Amino acid sequence: MKGWIEKRWREPGGHRQLMIVAIPLILSMGSHSVLVFIDRIFLAYYSSEALAAAQPAGMLNFSILCFFLGITMYTSTFVAQYTGAKQQGNVGPSVWHGIYVAMAGGLVLPLFSPFAEEIFAFIGHSAAVQKDEVTFFRILNLGAFFFLANGAFSCFYSGRGKSWTIVWMNLSMCCLNVLLDYLLIFGNWGLPRMGIRGAAIASVASSGTIMVAYALLFCSKKNDAQFQTRSSWTFNLDLFKRMIQFGAPSGAHFFLDLTGFTIFILLVGRIGVIEQAASNIALSINLLSLLPMIGLGTATSIMVGQFQGAKESHLANRTTVSALHMAFVHNTAIALLYWFIPEILISPFITETLRVQLPELEATTIQLLRFFIVIIYLDSAIIMTGGTLKGSGDTRFVMAVLGATSIFCLVLPSYILIEVLNQPVHIAWFSAVANLSVVCLLFVTRYRSGKWKGIEVIDHGDDST
């Protein structure tokens, strides 16, 4: 056993090589999860309406955003495969075309803002919650370009396996955001008390600041000399077509998957205030586990892309297995926390400002965390195998699966359970578990089939800029 562990640690595509790429990305995603966690705690101490509004409004904004984000973040696959193929001159142009997609998203998202009141009125939460949802949603839409551009710039580093820059950027953004939250939500240091409006402004301002820092680093003389980051900003139709060909299905599956889950969360909110607050708390806690796994999945996708670019599919396969091993260890530790000390995890969110029956809220949240013991294992298997499929270019399959399951395994069953059968919140969450189970089965089956190994994302014979 010891010999097997040592072999898996040291071999190409093994645990050590994956950890080198993954640790910075895990820390980056972990910093974001801490940011969201603190943000929700601040809002919980401000008002129950602000806490209840932040999750659905933020998820609706992200659901619309994620179509463009899926394409933008697919830049990392192009960067990874060009790096693996030793075509460094094509790295800079790839990032610029990710920025162009970010510009399109930055123009489209604000177009939804005039309809915010109608959207949240249709959803049917309480009037006070609706008011905060509209405010949060509109401000986040205005800052969409900053968030998307940060994603494209980060791919310049993550796609090459040089992710520590992303760590420092995300940590800086986290610290700035928390400081602005403290100042703007509660009106400290003589500033106006802005509540959820302050939380949204803090998010946009910190994201915009980091975007400027990313742009300066990306366009440095050193990067331009090696990757043509300054001189390759001109539009390349062939490169853009390839990015849309593979990135659009990635963006579409991202959109369909998140939209389905957003609708589920909005339906849960119609059950009652306690159920909505409990779901928001459970989701906020689970972000501390989920986002690091997304970081590991991103590292898996990057390494798979590099190995596929170098035409070493056997190492791409080994990388995926290594990622699944690491995810299992992480999830087991998190599951023990959810089972044995859920009260400690929940306690920062339980305040008198929530104005609900606190014992019932705590009991409901603990009950939901039990579901997440199963969900974290399913999520991780989906993220790791999905990362392999996306890193190899098998994005159309991913889009088709998530599009179909979001509708038929999540939205429709949860609507029937909540709106037709009037079932309690823990029964409604069974549809989420069932949906993840189906997606996990289909992704693992596709991964094991090996069809992803023969997909060509880049032109190996073209080293032009």
N, C-alpha and C positions, 0 to 999 in steps of 0.2 A: 504493500500500500504506500509506504514511504517513497519507494522508488518511482511509483507511478505519479505521485504528487510532484516529485522533483522533476520528472520528465515533462509533465504537463506545464510546469512553471517555466522551464527554460526553452522549450522548443518553439520554433516559429509559429505564430498564431496561437501560442499558449497564453497562460494566465499573466505572465510577467509582461509580455509585449502588449497585451490588451490593456493591462493596468496602466502602463506608461501613457497610453493615449487617453484612457478613460478617466484617470484621477482628476486631471484639470477640468474635464467636462462635468464630472460628478460634482466637484466643488462649485463649478459655475451654476449648475442647476440647483445644487443645495443652497447656494446663496440666494437664488431666486425664491426657493420654497420658504426660506427663513423670512425673506422680505414679505411675501404674501401672508405668512403666518402672523408676523408683527402687525402688518397693515390691518388684518382682520381683528386682532386684539384691540388695537386703537379704536377701530370703529365700534367694537362691542362696548367699550367704555364710553363712547360718545352717545350712541342710541341703538335701540333694537332695530329701528327702521333702517339705519345705515348698514348694520351688519346683514340684515335680511336682503337688502337691495344690492350689495356689492357683488355677491356671487352670481345671481342671474344676469345682472347688467354686464358684468365683466365677461361672463361666458358668452353672452350674445355678441358682444363686441369681438371677442376672440374667434367665435365661430365664423363670422363674416371675414375677419382678417385672415383666418388660417388658409383660405384658398390661395391668397397671394403669398402667405408665409410658406406654405408647402412648396411652391415653385421657387421662392427665394432661397429657402434652406436647401433645396436640391442642388444649389450651387456647390455645396460641399462634395457631392458625388463627382461632379465634373472636375473640381480641384483635385480630389483624391485620385481619380482615374488618370488625369493628365500627369499628376505627380508620379504615379506608379509606372506610367508609360514613358517617363523622362521627357515630357513635353512641357517644360516650365514656362515657355513663352505663351502658352495658352491659358495659364492660370489667371493672370490679370484681366484679360478680356472676359473670362467666365464670371468673375466677381462684378465687373461693370454691368454685365447683362442681368445679374441678380439685382443690382441697384435700379435698373430700368423697370424691372417688375415691381420693386418697392415704390417707385414713383407712381406707377399706375394704381397700386393699392392705396397710396396716400391721397390720390384724387377721388377714388371711388368711395372709401369709407365715410367721409363727411356727407355724402349724398343721402345716407340713411338717417342723419340727425334730424331733419325736419319732420320725420315720421315717428320719432321716438315716443311721443305721447300716445299716438294711436296704437303703436306696437305693444306697449306695456299695459295700456287699457284693455286691449284684447286678451292679454295674458291673464289679467284679472286678480292681481295681488291687491292688498289694501291700498287706499288712496295715499297714505303717508309713505308707504314703501314705493309705490309707483313714482312719486315725485322724486325720490332719491335715485331710483333706477334711471329715470330720464336724464337727470343731471350727470350721473356717472358715465352713462353710455355716450352722451354727446361729447363730453370732453375727451374721453378716450379715443373716439373716432377722429378728432382733430389731430391727435398725435400719432396716427397710424404709420405715417411715413418714417418717423424716427425709429419705431420698433422694428419695422421691416428692414430698414437700411442697416440697423445693428445686426440683424440676422445675416444679411449678405456679407457684411464686413467680417463677421465672426467666421464665416465659411472659409475665408482666405487663410485663417490659421488652423481651424479644425480639420479642414480637408487635407492639410499637409502634416497633420499630427503634431502641430505646434500650438497647443491649446492654453499654455499658461498666460498668454496675453489676454485671452477671454476670461480667465479667472480674475485677473486684476481689474479688468473692465467691469465685470459683473459685481465684484465686491465693492468697487467704487460707486457704482450705480445704486447698490443696495444701501450703502451708508448714506449717500445723498438723499435717497428716497425716504429712508427712515427719519432723517433729520427734518426734511420738509414735511413729512406726515406729522411729526411732533409739533412743528410750528403752525401748520395750516389747519389741521383738523381741530386742534384745541385753542388756537389763537394765542400761542405763547410768544414771548419777546415783543409784545405790542402789536402783533399782527392780528387781523380779524379772525374770528372763530368761524371756520368755513365748513366743518363737518366733512361729509362725503365729497363735496366739491373740492375741498383741499386735498383729499386723498387722490382724486383724479389728476389735479394740477401737479401734485408731487410726482406722480408716475410719468406724466408727459415731460415735465421739466428735466427730470433725472435722465430719462431716455434720450432726450435731445442733446443734453450735455455730453453723454457718452458717445453719441453718434459723431459729434465734432471731433472728439479725441480719436475715434476709430479712423475717420477720414484722414486726419493728419498723419497717423502712423502708416496707413495703407499707401499713401502717396509719397512716402519718404524716398530719398535718393537711393538708398540701399535696396528697397523693395522694387523700385522702378528699374534699376539696373538688372535685377535677376528675373523679375516677373512682368515687366512692362506695365506697371500699375498706373503710370501717368499717361503714357503714350498710346494706350490701347482702349481709350474710352469711346472711340468711334463705333457706331452701330454695325454689327456683323450679322446679316440676315441668316446665313447658314447656321451659325452658332446659336442664334436666338431660336430658330426652328427646332434645333435639337433640344434646347433647354425646355421649350414648350412641349415637345413630343414626350419627354420623360418626366418633366417637372409638373405639367398640368394634371396628369393623373394623380401624382403625389399630392398636389394641392387640392384636387377634387375629393380624394379619399379623406384627407385631413378635414375638409369642410363638411363632408357628409357625416363622418364619424362624430365630430364635435357638435354639429347641429343636432344630430340625434340625441346625444347625451344632454345637450342644453335643453331640448324640448322635454326630456325626462325630468330634469331638475325643475323646470318651470311647472310641470304637471304636479310634481311633489309639493311645490309651494302652494298649490291650490287646495291641498288637504287641510292645511292649517298653519298658523304661525309657528307653533312648537315644532312641527314636522319640518318646516322649511329651515328654521334656525338649526335644528339638530343635523339636518343633512349638510348645511353649510359648514357647521363646525367639524363634522366627520370628514368632509372633503378637504377642509383646510389642514386638518391634522395629517391626512393621508398624503398631502403634497410633500411633506417631509420625507416620505418614502418613495413616492412616485417619481418626482423630478430627478433624483439621483439615478433612478433606473432609466429614465429617458436619456440622461447623460451617458450611461453605459451603452444603451441602444444606439445612440449617435456614434459613439466610438466604434461599435461593432460595424455599423454601416460604413464608416470611413475606412476601416481596415479592409472590409470586404471589397470596397471600391478600389482601394490601392492594389489588393491582390488580384482582382479581376482585371484592372488595367495592366498589370504585369503578367496576366494569363496564368495565374497560379490558383485555380479554383479550389484545389485541395486544402490550401492554407486558409482560404475564405471560409470553407466548411469547418475547419478546426477552430477558427476564431469564434464562430457562432456557438460551438459546443462549450468553449471556454467561458463565453458570456453567460450561458445558461447555468453553468456551475456557480459562477460568482453571484448571479441573481438569486439562486436558491439559498445560498448562505445568508445573504442580506435579508431576504424575505422571512426566513425562519426567525431571525433576531427581531424583526419588526412584529411578526405575528405573536411572539411571546409578550412583547410590550402591550399590544392591543388586548391580549387575553388577561394578563395578570395586573396591569396597572393602568387601565383606561381612565380612571378618575384623575390621575396625575396629569395625563395628557389633556383632559377636558377642562380642568380647573381654571386655566388662564382665560377661558371664554365665558365662564359662568359669573356674571356680575348682576347686581341689582338693577342696572340700567336696562336690562333686557325686558323687564316688566312682563314676564311670563312665569308660569309655575316652574320654578327652578328644579325641584326634585323630578318632575315629569320630563323636563328638558334633558337633564343628566341621564335619566334612565333610557330615554329614547336614543340619545347619542351613543351610549354604551352599546345598546342593541345593534345600532348600525355599524359600529366598529367591528362587531363580530362578523358581519358580512365582508368587511374589508380583509379579514384574515384569508378568506378564499380569493377575493378579488386581486390581491397583490400578487399571488402566484400566477393567476391567469394573465394579468396585465403584463407581467415580466416576460412570460413566454411569448406573448403577442409582440411586445416591443423588440425582443432580441431576434426572433425569426423575421418579423416585419422589417427590422433594420437590414437584415441580410437581403431580403427580397428587393428593398428599395435601393440598397447600395449596389446591387447588380443590375438594376434597371427594370425589374419586374413590377413596375408601378401600376400597370393596368389591372393586373390580377388583384393587387391590394385595393385599388379603387373599387373594383366590382364587388369584392367581398364586403368591404365596410359600407358601401352604399346599400347593398341589399340587406345586410344584417341590421343596420341602423333603423331601417324602416320596419322590417318584418319581425325582427327579434327584440327590438327595444321600444320604439315609439308606439306601434300599434298595441302590443301587449300591455305596456304601461298605461296607455290611454284607457283600455278596457278595464284594467284593474282599478284605476283611480276614478275615472269619470263614470263608468257604467256600473261597476260592481261595488264602488265605494269602499275599497279595501284599505286597511291601515298602511302606514308608511313602510313597515318592515316587509309586508307582502309585496308592495310595489317594487322594492329593491330586488326581489327575486328575478324580475325581468332583466335587470342589469346584469346579474350573475349569469343568467341563461344566455344572454347575448354574448358576453365575453367567452363563455364556454364554447359556443359555436365558432366564433372568430378564431379562438385558439386552436381548435381542431383543424380548421381549414388552413390556417397559416402553417402549422406544423406539418400537415400533409403535403402542402406545396413545397415547403422547404426540403422535406425528405425525398421528394420526387426528383430533385436536382435540375429541374427545367431552367432555373434561374442562372445556371452556370454558363449557358450558351448565348446570353444576350449581349449585344454590342452597344454600348452607350456612346463611346467616342470613336473617332476615326484614327486607328492606330497608324495609318500610313501618312497622316497629315500633321506636320510639325510647324505649320505656318501660324502666324499670329492673327 
